[in-house]
Amino acid sequence: MNKEILKLAIPNIISNISVPLLSSVDTALMGQLSALHIGAVGVGSMIFNFIYWNFGFLRMGTTGITAQAYGKDSEKAMVITLGRALFIAVILAVLIMLLQVPFARFSFYLMNLSETQLPLVETYFYIRIWAAPATLALYALMGWYFGMQNAIYPLILTITINGVNIICSLIFIKYFGFEVAGVAYGTVIAQYVGLFLAIGLFFYKYRYLLPQLSRAAILQWEELKQFLSINSDIFIRTFCLTFAFGFFYSQSAVGGEQLLAVNVILLQFLNWMSYGVDGFAFATESLVGKYVGAKQQLQLNKSIRLSFLWALGLAGLYSLLYGIFGTYLVSIFSSQPAVIAATKPYLFWMIIFPLLSTPCYIWDGIFIGLTASRAMRDSMIISLVVYLAVHYLLKAGYGNHGLWVALLIFMAARGVIQWWVYKKRNLGVLEIT
């Protein structure tokens, strides 16, 4: 079981770490310009996270359903799930493109942008929005590959996408002076390169499944309804999550350009941690779904237990790394002495975060593999209420420290509440006939 977990987790960790590497490179490139540029790219990225993460069900729901089909050895169910996910991705991409102006205006309003920040964020937004069709289609394909117990293809795709993005951003900024626009153009180009590669990989290994794919099967109402029901619950759950981080950015922006730059840098630490731990969460999704589909109770229980142990071990390494090298890492993201000095008082939160927030990532993986979307949704809603309540209680007396305490409690509460729901509803008990 340990080998099976690591076989899935290690490629996921490598590919996941390349995601915050991209974000970190963007932050570092902007950090050589000004705190204003750091904040603009940070806010712009958060707006797209808010848009795209809410459609993360295209990956998560697809993984859980595909993994269960894989466990049942149903080739037709496997490929039909991919067809449905891509069908929904196309519809959503068209809607995003049509509604881009209202999306932008509403997002700028929510993020409390200053007059100096607004032009930079606008530039970033109206370029990067053209990556929407490729991004959503990649969500569906990535989720499907995970469900097929294939962690190598997502590794190839993620490293390729982020490598192309980094190279393009460096060229556009260093040699063409595009600044914020260069980061946005790099993202658009990389997403389409990734999409064409993902399609090519599918035809290379899985084209034998295509004869079982049909429009009638994709649109079969009862199964499509179940697919949409699971994904609607995940959508609500993810909306709450993106709202929580969007709220964090918004409250940071209220504190001024320097405080926003500080929190954007510190969130890079959390990105590195979360994407690393998510490697084990993605492995958990795949394994839990497979063992649920195959109705193997003992293997299911063992995969859950060992996934927690591996993830917490990795979290401990992150805490140690941030405790020893935290100040040095901050200097990578910004060369401005004032920003570096303002960041140091908050570094101790980076040591605490990995250990207390890791359980919620693994519980997410478990719930996705079980396709327990309603329980996942309910847990997130309760956690969000706790987060907002703590923030408003601490806001007046503790300032930015209070904001970080609220975010930490939000992450820890997710894990505790998910554990309670899992036990109370007997979600891990299979009905074996």
DAWOGI-V281041 format. One record per pair of residues at least 6 apart in sequence whose ideal C-beta (glycine too) atoms are under 6 Angstrom apart, sorted by the first residue. I is the first residue (numbers start at 1). GAP is how many residues later the second one is. If there is no record, write none. Layout:
BEGIN
i-><I | I>
gap-><GAP | GAP>
END
This chain:
BEGIN
i-><1 | 1 | 5 | 5 | 8 | 8 | 8 | 9 | 9 | 9 | 11 | 11 | 11 | 12 | 12 | 12 | 13 | 13 | 14 | 15 | 15 | 15 | 16 | 16 | 16 | 17 | 17 | 18 | 18 | 18 | 19 | 20 | 20 | 20 | 22 | 22 | 22 | 23 | 24 | 25 | 26 | 26 | 27 | 27 | 28 | 29 | 30 | 30 | 30 | 31 | 31 | 31 | 35 | 35 | 35 | 35 | 36 | 38 | 38 | 39 | 39 | 39 | 40 | 40 | 40 | 40 | 41 | 42 | 43 | 43 | 44 | 44 | 44 | 46 | 47 | 50 | 50 | 52 | 53 | 53 | 54 | 54 | 54 | 55 | 55 | 56 | 57 | 57 | 57 | 58 | 58 | 58 | 58 | 59 | 59 | 59 | 60 | 60 | 61 | 61 | 61 | 62 | 62 | 62 | 62 | 63 | 63 | 63 | 63 | 64 | 64 | 64 | 64 | 65 | 66 | 66 | 66 | 66 | 67 | 67 | 67 | 67 | 68 | 68 | 68 | 69 | 69 | 70 | 70 | 71 | 71 | 71 | 72 | 75 | 76 | 79 | 79 | 79 | 80 | 82 | 83 | 83 | 84 | 84 | 85 | 86 | 87 | 89 | 89 | 89 | 92 | 93 | 93 | 93 | 96 | 100 | 104 | 111 | 111 | 112 | 112 | 112 | 113 | 120 | 123 | 123 | 124 | 124 | 127 | 127 | 127 | 128 | 128 | 130 | 131 | 131 | 131 | 134 | 134 | 134 | 135 | 137 | 138 | 138 | 138 | 141 | 142 | 145 | 145 | 146 | 146 | 149 | 153 | 157 | 157 | 160 | 161 | 161 | 164 | 164 | 165 | 165 | 165 | 168 | 168 | 169 | 169 | 169 | 172 | 172 | 172 | 173 | 230 | 230 | 233 | 233 | 233 | 234 | 236 | 237 | 237 | 237 | 240 | 240 | 240 | 244 | 244 | 244 | 248 | 251 | 252 | 252 | 252 | 253 | 258 | 261 | 262 | 262 | 265 | 265 | 266 | 269 | 273 | 273 | 276 | 277 | 277 | 277 | 277 | 277 | 278 | 280 | 280 | 280 | 281 | 281 | 281 | 281 | 284 | 284 | 284 | 284 | 285 | 285 | 285 | 287 | 288 | 288 | 289 | 291 | 291 | 295 | 295 | 297 | 304 | 307 | 308 | 311 | 311 | 312 | 315 | 315 | 315 | 318 | 319 | 319 | 319 | 322 | 322 | 323 | 326 | 326 | 330 | 330 | 331 | 334 | 349 | 356 | 357 | 359 | 360 | 360 | 360 | 363 | 363 | 367 | 370 | 372 | 375 | 379 | 379 | 379 | 382 | 383 | 383 | 383 | 383 | 386 | 387 | 387 | 390 | 390 | 391 | 394 | 394 | 395>
gap-><301 | 305 | 278 | 301 | 143 | 275 | 278 | 270 | 271 | 274 | 140 | 141 | 144 | 139 | 267 | 270 | 263 | 266 | 141 | 139 | 140 | 143 | 259 | 262 | 263 | 258 | 259 | 140 | 141 | 144 | 256 | 251 | 252 | 255 | 140 | 143 | 144 | 248 | 244 | 141 | 15 | 157 | 241 | 306 | 305 | 144 | 7 | 8 | 11 | 7 | 302 | 303 | 222 | 223 | 226 | 304 | 221 | 223 | 226 | 218 | 221 | 222 | 77 | 80 | 81 | 140 | 142 | 222 | 68 | 78 | 77 | 80 | 81 | 203 | 60 | 192 | 196 | 83 | 185 | 189 | 184 | 185 | 188 | 37 | 81 | 182 | 174 | 177 | 178 | 27 | 31 | 81 | 82 | 80 | 83 | 84 | 174 | 308 | 169 | 170 | 173 | 23 | 78 | 81 | 82 | 80 | 83 | 84 | 222 | 225 | 304 | 305 | 307 | 16 | 12 | 15 | 78 | 81 | 80 | 219 | 222 | 223 | 221 | 224 | 225 | 8 | 9 | 78 | 220 | 219 | 222 | 223 | 221 | 134 | 136 | 130 | 133 | 134 | 137 | 62 | 130 | 135 | 134 | 143 | 55 | 54 | 131 | 47 | 48 | 51 | 44 | 39 | 40 | 43 | 36 | 29 | 21 | 139 | 142 | 138 | 141 | 142 | 8 | 60 | 57 | 58 | 56 | 60 | 54 | 57 | 58 | 56 | 59 | 58 | 56 | 57 | 60 | 57 | 58 | 61 | 56 | 58 | 56 | 57 | 60 | 57 | 12 | 8 | 9 | 136 | 140 | 137 | 48 | 37 | 41 | 37 | 29 | 33 | 26 | 29 | 21 | 22 | 25 | 18 | 21 | 13 | 14 | 17 | 6 | 10 | 13 | 9 | 141 | 143 | 140 | 141 | 144 | 139 | 141 | 139 | 140 | 143 | 140 | 141 | 144 | 140 | 143 | 166 | 159 | 152 | 7 | 8 | 11 | 7 | 84 | 78 | 80 | 81 | 68 | 78 | 80 | 81 | 45 | 81 | 38 | 34 | 37 | 38 | 81 | 84 | 83 | 27 | 30 | 31 | 80 | 81 | 83 | 84 | 23 | 78 | 81 | 82 | 80 | 83 | 84 | 16 | 78 | 81 | 80 | 8 | 9 | 135 | 137 | 133 | 62 | 55 | 54 | 47 | 51 | 46 | 39 | 40 | 43 | 36 | 32 | 35 | 36 | 28 | 29 | 28 | 21 | 24 | 10 | 13 | 9 | 6 | 55 | 56 | 54 | 56 | 51 | 54 | 55 | 52 | 55 | 9 | 57 | 55 | 46 | 38 | 39 | 42 | 35 | 27 | 30 | 31 | 34 | 27 | 19 | 23 | 16 | 19 | 15 | 8 | 11 | 7>
END
